[in-house]
Amino acid sequence: MVSLCEPKSDMTTMCVFCQAIARKGQFLENERAVAFPDGFPLSPGHTLIVPRRHETDFFALSRGEQAALWSLVPAVRNAIERTYNPTGYNVGVNSGTSAGQTIDHIHIHVIPRYPGDVKDPRGGVRWVIPDRAAYWEEQE
């Protein structure tokens, strides 16, 4: 059974995202989701969007919860734009251990990208499987 991320007397028993939700003062929020800076940002402005309900699997969220998460993406982008000047974004979800999910509370990454932050950004999210990412090299 999944639980709501509500403050408990022993905060150590809550997941790290449930703890962040319980602390309040979120970056952006709606009734079903909150957004806050990533604790280990890949780039300046890297933000996470998480459901208020503790759930590990994106596909187990209700349609309303999924919509609430995605509805915060443009607002997060606008906030990032006001502070930083990225020239691109990676937006994604790692759902499941084999997809690289390391925190058992589903979340969306909004990762601002900047010129020169990697040598060659072609392929973007395709690099989750490095051996198959550079498809353009096979066509040359």
Secondary structure, DSSP 4 states (H G I P E B T S, - for coil): ---B----S-GGGS-HHHHHHHT---SEE-SSEEEEE-SS-SSTT-EEEEESB--S-GGGS-HHHHHHHHHHHHHHHHHHHHH---SEEEEEE--SGGGT--SSS--EEEEEE-TTSSS--TTGGGGGSHHHH-HHHHT-
